[in-house]
């Protein structure tokens, strides 16, 4: 994930000051030197770094910090607040037109992932906000882009408006909006042409589309991997088109993340969404405060909860809780639960959203092999319904058959059965402790683990 290098540096720097009973100006100065280096290494614009360090320094040596009972923690609080402010302060929500459809122009350079992002955003609007979007193929210079959008439309079972590559993009936009009104689509996402660099012909065409479509949003799609170039591209598009938002793609890649910290400050344009992978649901609204928490190793519980709500079946979760309490949890239930958790995204990313995860040694380098999970699934699927419901009936002959059927080994089957039995015992204990806590008003888990 982006920001890992920055996160490590900042967390190590802040850790040294966290537990200090007394903090003086020299401590703050030394810390800010490290923060400055961390931000510059992350490819954050140097003017942005200078302003950020100045603001934090001024607040960190103020009386309310130095004279507080926990000055180290107060300094960290200041850094988090200023980091949040740097990225926009609060979430910038997507516009809704007074009279449908809401028109969104997707702009950007070639190769930034604009067409894919258009599909992802439409998918998010439908799934999360219950909208009915229309995709518009207006990149007539790259027939592959039209074909790509049509393929995405089929994949998502979503309408795509296209008039081929012989009609002007302005006319395509005009007819698409008319079609959206006719079909009662409440969002129109226009996938416009890109170039390898900003040029006059591209901008003139985009201005013409803007004049006709009168978009409620103009989103610039930027590849976060391009670093400072992303900021320069955003500046150029903003000056000529008046952007309303930025979508950062490839934020899950091996990038230093400086663009995300610079774009908002340099262009005064909010980052509205971020792309975090290849899949069509790998996009999420950008929350500055949550991102600041992630960077500083404070976890991101809200995003974790939202992912769980979107991917975990509530009825099944209640049913599972009951099975845990009565020790009737089976390998079939385990398989089902594993599938629901996997829908939430890569497991190592989910772990990093837990508060305090940054303190777990080596977690940043943890890579959970999806193949291992697939092996577990294969072993369970090779069992009979009776074996999944009653693992205790397993004998050596059954285990050999399961190993052969799943393409794994008998020791792997034994290991899975042992881990499942241990997990069952632990979950039963947790359920019992929580139940006891409810009766006595004593111990109570801070959240439901099931």
N, C-alpha and C positions, 0 to 999 in steps of 0.2 A: 504493500500500500504506500501511496505517496506520503511524504512527511516523516518516514521512518528515521532517516538520518537526522533530520531536524529534531524530531521527538526525542531521540536518544541523547543528543547534545543538550537540549533544554532540560530534560528530566535529570540528567547527571549534574548539571549546573545548579538547578533549583534544589536538588536533594541535599547539597552541601549547606544550604541556608535554612532548609525546612525546620530542623529541630533546634535552631539557635535560640537561646533564651534572650540574647541581646544582639541586635544588629546595628552597626554604625555605617556612616557614609562610605567608609573604605570598603566594607563588605559589599555594599550595593554597587559601588564603582567596579569592583572586581567581577561581580556577577554580570553586570551589564556589558563588560568587555567580552565575556564568553557568549552572552546572548547575541551581541552584534556579530561575532564570528559565525555563530550557528546560523543566523538568518542569511548572512552573505553567502555562506557555503550552500545554503538551500536555494540559491539563485533568486533571492528576493531583491527587488530594485533598491539600489543603495540610498536613494532619497527617502524611500519608504522606511528603510532600516534606521536611518538617522532620526527621522521624526518619531518612530516607535520608541527607540531607546531614550530619546529626550523626554517623552511623555511618561514612560515608566519610571525613569530616574527621578523626575520631579515629584511624582506621587510617592515613590518608595522611600524618599528621605523626608517625607512630610511627618509632622508630629503624630498624626493618628496611627502611623505605622511604627515608627521607632519607639513610641511610648506605649504601644499595645502590649498585652500579656504574651502574645505569640507573634512577634514581629516577622519571623521567618515565613509563617503561614500567610501573614498579611501581604508580604511581598509577592508570594505566589498568586494570591488572589488578584493583586494589581496586574501582574503579567497576564493572567487569564482574561481579565476584563478588557485590557488593552488589545490583546490578541483577537478577542471577539469583535471588538470595535473595528479593528483593522480589516477584518473580513466582512464587515457590513453591519455589525451590531445585532440585527435580528433577521429572521427569515423574510425574504422578499417573495411574496406570493404571486402566483400567476394571475393575470388579468381575466376578468369576465366582462364581455361586452353587454351594454344595456339592452341591445337588440341582437339576438343571435344571427349569424354565427360569430364567435370570437375568432379573429384572424391572427395567426402567428406566422411570421416570415422567418424561415431558418436560413441564416447566411453564414459564410465562412470560406476559408481557403480549401482547395482540393486536398483530400487526404486527411482531413481533421476528423472524419467520421460523421459528416453532416447527415447523409441519407439514413444511415443506421440509427443515428440519434433521433431523427424525425420519427422513425418507426417506434423507437423505445418510448419517446415522449407521448405519442398517441396511445400506446399500450398502457402507460401509467395513468393518463387521463381517463381512460375507460375503466381500468381496474380499481384505481384508488378513488377517483372522483365521480365515477358513474357517468362519464360523458360519452358522446357519440361523435368521434372525430372523422374527418375526411382527409385523406392524404392526397397531396397534389404534386404531380411530377412536372416541375417547371424547369428542370435542367436539360435543355434541348441539345446542348453541345456534347453531352456525354450519354449516348444511348444506353450505355451500361447502367447509368444512374436511374434511368426510367425503368429498365428491366429489374434492377435491384429493388426499387420501391414497390413495384408490382409483386415481386416475389415475397417481400416482407408483408404486403397487404394480404396475400393468400395465406401466409404462415400465421398471421394474427387474426385472420377472418375479418378483415377491415376494408372498407371501400377505398379504392385509389382512383383519382381522376387523372386521366392522361389523354392528350391529343397528339401524341407522337412527337417527332423532332422537327416538324415542318411548320408548326404554328408558333407565333411569338409568345414568349413567357408572359407578357402582359395580357394577351388575349386568353391564354390558358388560365391565368389567375382570375380574370373577369368571369369566364364561363364556370370555373370551379366554385366561386362564391355563389353564383346564381343556382348552381346545382345543389349546393349545401342548403340553401334556403328552401329549395323545392323538396329536398329529402329530409329536412329537419335535423341536419347535423349541427351540433352546437359549437364545434371547433373545426377550423380549417387550418391545416399545417402545410405551408407552401415550401417545398424543397427546391431552393433556388440553385443557380449555377455557382460553381466555385472556380477559382484559378489557382495556379501554383504560387502566385503573388498578387498583391493588390494592384489593379490597373484601372485606368479611366473608363475603358469599355464596360468592365464588370460593374463599376459603381454607377455608371449612367443607367444601365439596365435595371439594377436594383432600385435606383431612385424612381424609375418609371413604374415598377411594380408597386413600390411604396405609395406613389401618388394615386394609383388606381385602387389598390386594395385597402388603403388606409388601415394598415394592421394595428391591432391593439397591443401586440408585442413584436419586437424584432430581436430575435435571439441569435447571438453570435456563438457558433460552435467552435471551440478552440481545443487543440490537442495540448494537454498539460505537459507532455513530454518536451514540447518546444521551448520551455523555459521563458527567458526574457523576450524572445521573439513573439510569444503569445501576447505579451503586454503591448508590444509595438503594433501588432495586428489589431488588437482590440481598440487601441487609440485611433488608428486609421479608420476603421469601420465606424467607430463612434462619432468621429468628427463629421463624416459624410452622410451617415444615415440616422444618427441619434438612436443608439441601441437602448433597449429597455432591460436587457438581461444577457448573461453569459452562461453557456453550458460548457463545463470543462469535461472533456473526455479523457479516457485512459488514466484516471486518477488512481487506479489500482496498480499501475505499472511501476517500473523502476525509475521514478521521477523524483526530483528534489522538492517539488511542490511549491516553489517560489512564485509561480504564476498565480496560484490561488490567493496568495497573500499580497500580491502586488496589484492585480487587475482592479479590484474594488477601489483601492486608494488612488491609483493613477488615473483611471477613467471615470470614477464615480458611478460606475455601472455595476449593479449587484450581480453576484453569481447566483443563479436561480436553481440550477440542477447540476449534478455531477454524474458522470458515467463511471461505473466501477467494474466493468467486465464485458464479455462478449455477448452474453445472453440478453434476450429482449426485455427481461425484467431487471437488468443490471443498471438501473438509473434511480436516483433518489433526489428529493428536494435538498437543497443546501442549507444547513443550519449553522451559522457562524459559531454560536455558543457550543454546540455539540462538537464541532470540529476542533475548537480550541481545547475542549476537554480531552479529546482523543490525543491531540498533539502533546498535551501535558501529562498524559498517562492517567487521567482521572476517569477513564471509561466513557461509555456512551449508552447509558441505560435506556433512554427514551427511544433511540433508534432500534435497540435490541427488542424492546417491548413492541414497537410497531411491526418489526419483522415477524415476531412471534404471532401477533394478532392477524397478520396477513396470511401466514402460512400454516398455522397450527389450528386444527379443527377443535373448536371449543367443546363440542359435545363429546368428542373422542377423549379430550383431555380430562373431562369430568369422569368419564367411564374408566379411564386409566387410573385416576386417583383412587377410585373405589376399589379397583383390582389390587392396587398397591396395599391398601389398608387390610384387605382380606387375604393377601398373599396368593392371589389367583392370577397374577401377572404371568403371561406366557411368552414364548419366543416369537409368536405371531405378533403380539402387542409390541414387543421390542423392535421387530422389523418395521412395523407401521410407524412407530415413534422415530426410528432412525430416518425413514423416508421424509417425515415432516420436518425434522431438524435440518436435513440436507437442503431442503427447499429454501431455507433462510440464507444460504450462501456458504462460502468456504468456512469450515469449522474453525480454522486458525483466526479468521477475521472476527468471528462471533466471540471467541475467547477474549480477544483484545478489547472488546467493548465492555467487558466486566470491570467494575471499579477495582482498582488495586492490581489489575493484571500486569501492569508495568513492573510491579515488585516481584513477580514470579520469575525467578532466574531462568534465562534462556528462552522465554516465551516468544520474544521477537524473532528468534531463529527457528521456532517450531513450524514444521510443515507437515500437516496431517495428510498422509498419502490416501487419496481417494480410492486407490486400488485395494488398500487394506479393508476399507469399508465395503467395497464390492465383494471381496473375498468372504467377509462375514455374511453378507446377504446371500451369497451363493451357497454357503454351508447351511444356513437356515432353510433356504428354499429346497434343499435336497432332502430335508426331513419329511416324514409323514405327518399328517395332522395330529396323530396320537403322540408322536415324539415331541412335537412342538409344544403340545399342551402339558406333557409329562416327561420332561427331560431325564427324570430319575430312572426311567425304564431302559436307558441306553446301556447296551452291553458292547463288547468288543466287535461282534459281528455287525451290529447296527452302525457303529462308528466307522468301520471300514467301508461299508456301503455308502455312507454319507460323504466320506472323504473322496471316494472314487467318483461319486455323482457330481461333486462340486469342483473336482480337479484340485483339491487341497490335500493336506496330509492328516493322519490321525492325531498327531500332537496338536495341530491347529484346531481340530474339532474339540479336543479335550480342553484346550486353553479357553475357547469360546464358552464352553459349558461351565467352566470354573468361574470365569468373569461374570457370566450371567447369574450364577448362584450367589456370588458375592454382592452383586448389585441389588439383587432381590432382597437380601438380608438388610443391606444398608437402607434401602428405600422403606422397608417395613419399620425399621428403627426410627427413621425420620418422621414417618407418618404417625407412629406411636407417640413420639416426643411432642409433636405438634398438637395431637389430640389431648394429651395430658395437660399441655400448656393452656389449651382452651378451657378445660374443666377447672383448673386451679388458678387461672389468671397468671400463671408463671411463664415458663418457657414458650416462646412462640417464634416460629420462623418468620423472617422479614418478608418472605414471599412464598408462594406456593411452588414447590419444586417440581410438581408433576405437569 
